[in-house]
Amino acid sequence: MGAPYSNNSESAGWTASSNENDTTRHTLSVNRPLVALADRYLGYLTDIPAALLVLAEIVVLLAGVISRYAFHQPLIWVDELASLLFLWLAMLGAVMSLRRGSHMRMTALVDAASVSQRAFLDLLAVVAAATFLLLVIHPAYEFASDEIVVTTSSMGISNGWRAFSLPIGLALMILAALVKFCAVTSGRMLLTAVAVAVVSAGVFYLLQPIFSDLGNINLLIFFVGLVIVLVFAGVPIAFAFGLATFGYLSLTTTTPTVVLIGRMDEGMSHLILLAVPMFVFLGLVMEMTSMAKAMVQFLASLLGHVRGGLSYVLIGAMYLVSGISGSKAADMAAIAPVLLPEMKERGMKEGDMVALLAATGAQTETIPPSIVLITIGSVTGISVASLFTGGLIPAFVLAALLAGVVWWRGRHVADALAPRAPRSEVGRSFVIAIPALALPFVIRAAVVEGVATATEVSTIGIVYSILAGIIFYRSFDLKKLWSALIETAALSGAILLIIGTATGMAWALTQSGFSRQLAQTMAGLPGGATGFLAVSIVAFIVLGSVLEGIPAIVLFGPLLFPIASQFGVNEVHYSMVVVLAMGIGLFTPPFGVGYYTACAISRVHPSAGMRPIVGYMFALIAGTVLVAAVPWLSTGFISK
């Protein structure tokens, strides 16, 4: 019996869509021609418009930059049009991710189950997602209908054109779930999964009178207990958050559920989040143009003859590439195929390679244009330009500590050394790598000098990368461009739906008074700012391993950043500490999604890297503590 809901991943932990997946792969085990036809046409209905929307956003944002900077004539309608298209892109991308089974979910327990149990849990995950969609589609329609009377200020059109993307996107996701159900070979299994969902919903409904007397204990029931059960059962995290929030609002408060849709709209509509699909696409373009390959070859020519030299190259390459793509999955997918085969040929063990790859992913979480930094700017109002500037030195500190571990481990290892590259070869590889090495500086300069915003600057990077690929590297493949647009939409939809439902959960937590209680508890911690930072590091390592960076920031950023300000902690400094801590959790087994993504990209079994990664993680923790203790590392280069 084929599993009705799978993730196309060799890993045994969190799974998420990433750019190494072929864009034609999705999760249906289609065994009926009619179902296959329905799935194909659903793909046409979502993939083509979503890809065109990504392209349209690039054109609109680039037109705004050119008009404002080159002709000094700002196009006042750019932001409104970009926002309108963005919500449609987010919802269609979420449909694509559900169709492919690539929404982020935790499968550590699912993968440990037997084949039949795994198939049932995979199916139950789709049923849970469909349950949430059915519960919120009518409130979404109400919300969109109310928005019809609202008129945009610049274009003068009804806001309904934007808002109706929510109910239409939800309806298409329901259709995608139905197609999956039709592909299931066991009607009994499907009925059982539906029965579990109906009975569970019925039990919660019958317990409503009890919930009304429990006060804030309901927060533990819904936002801790229910979320943990759903997440560990393999329900995609976006739908787990959504179900918990809908249940809390409808069963314990008098708040209309349409408010949840409003908060989802608010969370997914921050224009700064448009940087997410733009930088994801930039990372894919970077792969197509062989820019990452040029960087790696230059570094290898410099350090390939040193003992453990390729390990240093891996650390340096991840540092440089992270400044281009903004996506850790894209970073690792760009570097690993180029470097790991040569490292293996020189005698490095697979476990050591994947452990270092994962550790470098954690190390580079603060390097601009980090999507997590963009999210922090979105939910807290901190200047993204300041965050981009503040993230470079902390990542360098962690890179130096990782290099120290590499040196310590390799000082007595007699690995196969390559001959020192002639100066002419080093010079030639440097010349070839110059356009690639310049891109991070082009991106940063465009933001700092005011040429483009953090949202718009990715379009400059995209144009630069395409021109570099055509003129310098002669490796730009137009045939891959369409696949890159589709992959960008799918990955962005998965990320943005999490942000939407997490924003709803964060709003519910705030309205319950939890934020005040948390502030009072944190303010009473011994040790003042030092104690607060220490607790924050531990908390965000845990949160990063369980929630992943973006939802953790959306949920807890609005609560904790004001407390940090009360303690006198600089907001950029606190951002770096939080992001580094989450990066450690994100890439630390047994729960970190980043670790399993590194294993999948490297095609190495997760158990191989468990022991080697311990030393690297201690180095990362030490670096995070150092960054927390020395604020200048985060704020020293920020202009006052």
C-alpha positions in Angstrom: 0.0 0.0 0.0 1.5 3.3 -1.0 1.7 6.1 1.6 -0.9 8.7 0.7 1.1 11.6 2.1 4.8 11.6 1.9 7.6 14.1 1.8 10.1 12.7 -0.7 12.9 12.8 1.9 15.5 10.3 3.0 15.6 12.0 6.3 14.0 10.8 9.5 13.2 14.1 11.2 11.6 17.3 10.1 10.8 17.5 6.4 10.4 20.5 4.3 10.4 21.5 0.7 13.8 22.5 -0.5 15.4 23.5 -3.7 17.1 20.2 -4.2 13.8 18.5 -4.9 12.8 18.1 -8.5 9.9 20.3 -9.2 7.9 17.5 -10.8 8.0 15.3 -7.7 5.0 15.3 -5.5 3.4 12.9 -3.1 0.4 11.3 -4.8 0.6 7.5 -5.2 -1.8 7.8 -8.2 -3.3 4.5 -9.2 -6.4 5.6 -11.0 -6.3 7.5 -14.4 -9.1 9.9 -13.3 -7.2 10.8 -10.2 -4.0 11.3 -12.1 -5.9 13.6 -14.6 -7.4 15.6 -11.7 -4.0 16.0 -10.1 -2.4 17.1 -13.3 -5.0 19.8 -14.0 -4.9 21.0 -10.4 -1.1 21.4 -11.0 -1.8 23.5 -14.1 -4.3 25.6 -12.2 -1.8 26.5 -9.5 1.7 26.0 -10.8 1.4 28.2 -13.9 -0.3 31.2 -12.2 2.1 31.0 -9.2 5.2 30.9 -11.4 3.9 33.9 -13.3 3.2 35.7 -10.0 6.8 35.3 -8.9 7.9 36.7 -12.3 5.4 39.6 -12.0 6.7 40.5 -8.5 10.2 40.6 -9.8 9.2 42.9 -12.6 7.1 45.2 -10.4 9.7 45.6 -7.7 12.5 46.2 -10.2 10.4 48.8 -12.0 9.9 50.6 -8.7 13.6 50.6 -8.0 14.5 51.9 -11.5 11.8 54.5 -11.6 12.7 55.8 -8.1 16.5 55.7 -8.3 17.3 56.2 -12.0 14.5 58.6 -13.0 13.6 60.1 -9.6 9.9 59.4 -10.3 8.6 57.0 -7.6 5.7 54.7 -8.8 3.3 55.2 -5.9 1.2 52.1 -6.9 4.1 49.6 -6.7 3.7 48.6 -3.0 -0.1 48.1 -3.4 0.2 46.0 -6.6 3.1 44.0 -5.0 0.9 43.4 -1.9 -2.1 42.3 -4.0 0.0 39.8 -6.0 1.9 38.7 -2.9 -1.1 37.3 -1.1 -2.2 35.4 -4.2 1.4 34.0 -4.5 1.4 32.9 -0.9 -2.0 31.1 -1.1 -1.3 29.4 -4.4 2.2 28.4 -3.1 0.5 26.9 -0.1 -1.8 24.9 -2.4 1.2 23.6 -4.3 3.0 22.6 -1.1 -0.1 20.6 0.1 -0.4 18.9 -3.3 3.3 17.9 -3.1 3.3 17.1 0.6 6.1 19.5 1.2 4.6 21.6 4.0 7.0 21.5 7.0 6.2 18.7 9.4 8.0 16.7 12.0 8.2 13.0 11.1 10.7 11.6 13.7 8.0 9.5 15.2 6.2 8.8 12.0 9.3 7.4 10.3 9.9 5.2 13.4 6.5 3.5 12.9 5.8 0.4 10.7 4.9 0.8 7.1 1.2 0.5 7.7 1.3 2.8 10.7 3.3 5.4 8.7 0.8 5.3 5.9 -2.1 5.9 8.3 -0.3 8.8 10.0 0.5 10.3 6.7 -3.1 10.1 5.7 -4.2 11.5 9.1 -2.0 14.5 8.5 -3.9 15.3 5.3 -7.2 14.8 7.1 -6.1 17.2 9.9 -5.1 19.7 7.3 -8.4 19.3 5.5 -10.3 19.7 8.8 -8.7 23.1 9.4 -9.4 24.2 5.9 -13.1 23.3 6.1 -13.4 25.1 9.5 -11.9 28.4 8.2 -13.2 28.6 4.7 -16.5 30.3 5.6 -14.8 32.8 7.9 -12.3 33.5 5.1 -15.2 34.2 2.7 -16.8 36.5 5.3 -13.5 38.3 5.7 -13.0 38.7 2.0 -16.6 39.9 1.5 -16.1 42.6 4.1 -12.9 43.8 2.3 -14.9 44.5 -0.9 -16.0 47.9 0.3 -12.4 48.9 1.2 -10.6 50.8 -1.6 -6.9 51.0 -2.0 -5.4 54.5 -1.8 -3.1 54.5 -4.8 -4.8 52.2 -7.4 -8.4 53.0 -6.3 -9.6 49.4 -6.6 -11.4 47.2 -4.2 -9.3 45.4 -1.6 -11.5 42.3 -2.3 -9.3 41.6 -5.3 -6.5 40.8 -2.8 -8.6 39.4 0.1 -10.4 36.8 -2.0 -7.1 35.0 -2.5 -7.7 33.6 1.0 -11.0 31.7 0.5 -10.0 30.7 -3.1 -6.6 29.4 -1.9 -8.3 27.5 1.0 -10.8 26.0 -1.5 -8.0 24.8 -3.8 -6.2 23.3 -0.8 -9.4 21.4 0.0 -9.5 20.2 -3.6 -5.9 19.1 -3.3 -6.7 17.1 -0.2 -9.7 15.5 -1.9 -7.5 14.4 -4.8 -5.1 12.8 -2.3 -8.0 11.0 -0.6 -9.1 9.6 -4.0 -5.7 8.2 -4.5 -5.8 6.2 -1.3 -6.0 2.4 -2.0 -7.6 1.5 1.4 -11.1 2.9 2.0 -11.0 1.5 5.5 -7.9 3.5 6.4 -9.4 6.7 5.0 -12.6 6.1 7.0 -10.6 5.4 10.1 -8.6 8.6 9.7 -11.7 10.7 9.1 -13.3 9.0 12.1 -10.4 10.0 14.3 -10.7 13.6 13.2 -14.5 13.7 13.7 -14.3 12.0 17.1 -11.5 14.3 18.3 -13.4 17.4 17.2 -16.6 16.1 18.9 -14.8 15.5 22.2 -13.4 19.0 22.2 -16.8 20.4 21.4 -18.5 18.5 24.2 -15.8 19.8 26.6 -16.6 23.4 25.8 -18.4 24.1 29.1 -15.4 22.8 31.0 -13.0 25.0 29.0 -15.0 28.1 29.8 -14.1 27.7 33.5 -10.4 27.0 33.1 -9.1 30.4 32.2 -5.5 30.5 31.1 -5.1 26.8 31.7 -6.6 26.6 28.2 -3.4 28.0 26.8 -1.6 24.9 28.0 -4.3 22.6 26.7 -4.4 24.1 23.2 -1.1 25.8 22.5 1.1 23.3 24.3 -0.8 20.0 24.6 -2.7 20.0 21.3 0.1 21.5 19.3 2.6 18.9 20.6 0.2 16.0 19.8 -0.5 17.3 16.3 3.2 18.2 15.5 4.5 14.8 16.7 1.7 13.0 14.9 3.2 14.5 11.7 0.5 17.1 11.0 2.1 20.0 9.0 3.1 22.7 11.4 1.1 25.4 9.7 -2.1 23.4 10.1 -1.2 22.3 13.7 -0.9 26.0 14.7 -4.1 26.8 12.8 -6.2 24.0 14.4 -4.9 24.9 17.9 -5.8 28.6 17.4 -9.2 28.0 15.9 -10.0 25.6 18.7 -8.9 28.0 21.4 -10.9 31.0 19.9 -14.1 29.0 19.1 -14.2 26.9 22.3 -12.8 29.2 25.1 -13.6 32.8 23.9 -16.3 34.8 22.4 -14.0 36.1 19.7 -15.4 35.4 16.2 -13.2 33.0 14.2 -13.1 35.5 11.3 -10.5 37.3 13.5 -8.1 34.4 12.9 -8.4 35.0 9.1 -7.6 38.6 9.7 -4.5 37.8 11.7 -3.4 35.3 9.0 -3.9 38.0 6.4 -1.9 40.4 8.5 0.9 38.0 9.1 1.2 36.9 5.4 0.8 40.4 4.0 3.8 42.2 5.5 5.5 43.5 2.3 8.9 42.9 3.8 8.2 39.2 3.6 8.1 39.5 -0.1 11.9 39.2 0.3 11.3 35.5 1.1 10.3 34.3 -2.4 12.7 36.8 -4.0 15.7 35.5 -2.2 14.7 31.9 -2.6 14.5 32.5 -6.4 17.9 34.3 -6.2 19.4 31.2 -4.6 18.1 29.0 -7.4 19.4 31.4 -10.0 22.7 31.3 -8.3 22.8 27.5 -8.7 21.9 27.8 -12.4 24.7 30.2 -13.1 27.4 28.2 -11.3 28.3 31.1 -9.1 28.6 28.9 -6.0 30.8 26.5 -8.0 33.2 29.4 -8.9 33.4 30.5 -5.3 34.2 26.9 -4.1 36.8 26.3 -6.7 38.6 29.5 -5.8 38.7 28.7 -2.1 39.8 25.2 -2.9 42.7 26.5 -4.9 43.8 28.5 -1.9 43.4 25.9 0.8 43.2 22.5 -0.9 46.8 21.6 0.0 46.3 22.3 3.7 45.6 19.5 6.1 41.8 19.5 6.4 41.8 22.3 3.8 38.5 21.4 2.2 36.8 21.6 5.6 37.9 25.2 5.8 36.7 25.7 2.3 33.3 24.3 3.3 33.1 26.8 6.2 34.2 29.7 4.0 32.0 28.7 1.1 28.9 28.5 3.3 29.7 31.9 4.7 29.9 33.5 1.3 27.0 31.7 -0.3 24.7 32.5 2.6 25.1 36.1 1.7 23.5 35.4 -1.6 20.6 33.0 -1.3 19.0 33.7 2.1 17.9 30.0 2.2 19.9 27.4 4.2 18.6 24.6 2.1 19.7 26.4 -1.1 23.1 27.1 0.5 23.8 23.5 1.3 22.4 22.2 -2.0 24.7 24.6 -3.9 27.8 23.7 -2.0 27.5 20.0 -1.1 27.5 18.5 -4.7 30.6 20.6 -5.6 32.7 19.9 -2.5 31.7 16.7 -0.7 32.7 14.2 -3.4 36.3 15.7 -3.3 36.3 15.6 0.5 35.2 11.9 0.4 37.9 11.1 -2.2 40.5 12.5 0.2 39.4 10.1 2.9 37.0 12.2 5.0 34.3 10.1 6.6 30.7 10.7 5.6 29.6 11.4 9.2 32.2 14.1 9.6 31.2 15.7 6.3 27.5 15.9 7.0 28.1 17.1 10.6 30.3 20.0 9.4 27.8 20.8 6.7 25.0 21.0 9.2 27.2 23.0 11.6 28.1 25.6 9.0 24.4 25.9 8.2 23.8 26.9 11.9 26.8 29.2 11.8 25.5 31.2 8.9 22.0 31.9 10.2 22.8 35.6 10.8 24.4 36.3 7.4 22.3 38.6 5.2 20.0 38.2 3.5 18.8 35.7 6.1 15.1 35.1 5.9 14.9 34.8 9.7 16.4 38.3 10.0 13.9 39.6 7.5 11.1 38.0 9.6 12.5 39.6 12.7 12.4 43.0 11.0 8.8 42.3 9.9 7.4 41.4 13.4 9.4 43.7 15.6 10.0 46.8 13.4 13.8 46.7 13.7 15.6 48.1 10.7 16.5 45.3 8.3 19.6 47.2 7.1 20.8 47.2 10.7 20.1 43.5 11.1 22.0 42.8 7.9 25.0 44.8 9.1 24.9 43.3 12.6 24.9 39.7 11.4 28.3 39.5 9.7 30.7 39.5 12.6 28.7 37.0 14.8 28.7 34.5 12.0 32.5 35.1 11.5 33.1 34.4 15.2 31.3 31.1 14.9 33.1 30.2 11.7 36.5 30.8 13.5 35.4 28.5 16.3 34.3 25.8 13.8 37.7 26.1 12.1 39.3 25.6 15.4 37.5 22.3 15.9 38.5 21.2 12.4 42.1 22.0 13.2 42.0 20.2 16.5 40.5 17.1 15.0 42.7 17.0 12.0 46.1 17.8 13.6 47.1 14.1 13.8 45.1 12.8 10.8 47.2 11.8 7.8 44.7 12.6 5.1 45.5 12.7 1.4 46.8 16.2 0.6 46.5 17.8 -2.8 49.5 19.5 -4.3 49.6 23.3 -3.7 47.9 25.0 -6.6 50.2 27.2 -8.8 49.8 30.9 -8.3 48.6 31.1 -11.9 45.8 28.7 -11.2 44.8 30.6 -8.0 44.8 33.8 -9.9 42.7 32.4 -12.7 40.1 30.9 -10.3 40.0 34.2 -8.5 39.3 36.1 -11.7 36.5 33.6 -12.5 35.1 33.9 -9.0 35.1 37.8 -8.9 31.5 38.2 -10.2 30.3 35.7 -7.6 32.3 37.1 -4.8 31.1 40.6 -5.5 27.4 39.7 -5.3 27.0 39.7 -1.4 28.7 43.2 -1.4 26.4 44.4 -4.2 23.3 43.3 -2.2 24.5 44.9 1.0 25.6 48.1 -0.6 22.3 48.5 -2.4 20.5 48.4 0.9 22.9 50.5 2.9 23.2 53.2 0.3 19.4 53.4 -0.1 19.3 52.2 -3.7 16.7 49.6 -2.8 14.9 48.3 0.3 15.5 44.9 1.8 12.5 43.7 -0.2 13.6 45.2 -3.5 17.3 44.4 -3.3 16.8 40.8 -4.3 15.7 41.9 -7.7 19.0 43.6 -8.2 20.7 40.4 -7.2 18.6 38.4 -9.6 19.4 40.6 -12.6 23.0 40.7 -11.6 23.2 36.9 -11.3 21.4 36.3 -14.6 23.8 38.8 -16.4 26.8 37.2 -14.7 25.6 33.7 -15.8 25.1 34.8 -19.4 28.2 37.0 -19.8 30.8 35.4 -17.5 29.9 31.8 -16.8 28.0 30.9 -19.9 25.9 28.4 -17.9 22.5 30.0 -17.5 19.9 27.5 -18.6 16.6 29.0 -19.6 14.9 25.6 -19.5 15.5 25.5 -15.7 14.1 29.0 -15.2 10.4 27.9 -15.2 11.2 25.1 -12.7 12.9 27.6 -10.5 9.9 29.9 -10.5 7.6 27.0 -9.6 9.9 25.8 -6.8 10.1 29.3 -5.4 6.3 29.6 -5.2 5.9 26.2 -3.5 8.6 26.8 -0.9 7.4 30.4 -0.3 3.8 29.2 0.2 4.9 26.7 2.8 6.9 29.3 4.7 4.2 32.0 4.5 1.3 29.8 5.6 3.3 29.0 8.8 3.8 32.7 9.3 0.1 33.3 8.8 -1.1 30.7 11.3 1.7 31.5 13.8 0.6 35.2 13.7 -2.9 34.1 14.6 -1.5 32.0 17.5 0.7 34.9 18.7 -2.3 37.3 18.6 -4.3 34.8 20.7 -1.5 34.4 23.2 -1.2 38.2 23.5 -4.9 38.8 24.0 -5.1 36.1 26.7 -2.7 38.1 28.9 0.1 35.6 28.5 2.4 38.3 27.3 2.0 40.3 30.5 2.6 37.2 32.6 5.7 36.2 30.5 7.0 39.7 30.8 6.6 39.7 34.6 8.3 36.3 34.9 11.2 37.2 32.7 11.6 40.6 34.4 11.9 38.8 37.7 14.8 36.6 36.6 17.9 36.8 38.7 21.0 38.3 37.1 19.3 41.1 35.2 20.2 41.3 31.5 22.8 38.5 31.8 20.2 36.1 33.2 17.7 37.1 30.6 20.1 36.5 27.8 21.1 33.1 29.3 17.5 32.0 29.5 16.8 33.3 26.0 19.7 31.2 24.6 18.4 28.0 26.2 14.8 28.8 25.3 15.5 29.5 21.6 17.8 26.5 21.2 14.8 24.4 22.3 12.3 26.5 20.2 14.6 26.3 17.1 14.7 22.5 17.3 10.9 22.1 17.7 9.3 25.1 15.9 12.0 26.1 13.4 13.1 29.7 13.2 10.4 31.5 11.4 7.3 30.4 13.4 9.3 30.7 16.7 10.2 34.3 15.8 6.6 35.2 14.8 5.2 33.6 18.0 7.7 34.9 20.6 9.4 37.9 19.0 6.6 40.4 19.8 6.6 39.1 23.4 10.3 38.9 24.2 11.9 41.9 22.3 10.1 44.5 24.4 11.3 42.7 27.5 14.9 42.8 26.2 14.5 46.5 25.8 13.4 46.8 29.4 16.7 45.1 30.4 18.6 47.6 28.3 19.6 44.9 25.7 20.2 46.4 22.2 17.5 45.1 19.9 20.1 44.2 17.1 22.3 42.5 19.7 19.4 40.5 21.0 18.4 39.6 17.5 21.8 38.0 16.8 21.7 36.0 20.1 18.2 34.7 19.3 19.0 33.8 15.7 22.2 32.0 16.6 20.5 30.1 19.4 17.7 29.1 17.0 20.3 28.1 14.4 21.9 25.7 16.9 18.5 24.1 17.6 17.6 24.0 14.0 20.7 21.9 13.0 21.0 19.8 16.2 19.7 16.2 16.1 17.5 14.5 16.9 14.8 17.1 16.1 16.6 19.8 14.1 15.2 20.1 10.5 18.4 21.6 9.2 20.4 18.5 10.3 18.1 16.1 8.4 18.1 18.5 5.4 21.9 18.3 5.4 21.7 14.5 5.5 19.2 14.4 2.6 21.3 16.7 0.5 24.5 14.8 1.3 22.8 11.4 0.9 24.2 10.3 4.2 22.2 8.4 6.8 21.4 10.6 9.8 23.0 8.3 12.3 26.4 8.7 10.7 26.8 12.3 11.8 25.3 12.1 15.3 28.6 11.7 17.1 30.8 14.0 15.0 28.4 16.9 15.3 28.6 17.1 19.1 32.0 18.9 19.0 30.8 21.4 16.4 27.7 22.1 18.4 29.7 22.9 21.6 31.8 25.3 19.5 28.6 27.0 18.2 27.2 27.3 21.7 30.5 28.8 22.9 30.4 31.3 20.0 26.8 32.2 20.9 27.7 32.9 24.5 30.6 35.0 23.3 28.3 37.1 21.0 25.9 37.5 23.9 28.7 38.6 26.3 30.2 41.1 23.8 27.4 43.3 22.3 30.0 45.2 20.1 30.3 42.1 17.9 26.7 42.7 16.8 26.5 46.5 17.0 30.0 47.8 16.4 29.5 48.5 12.7 26.0 49.9 12.8 25.8 53.6 11.9 24.3 55.6 14.7 
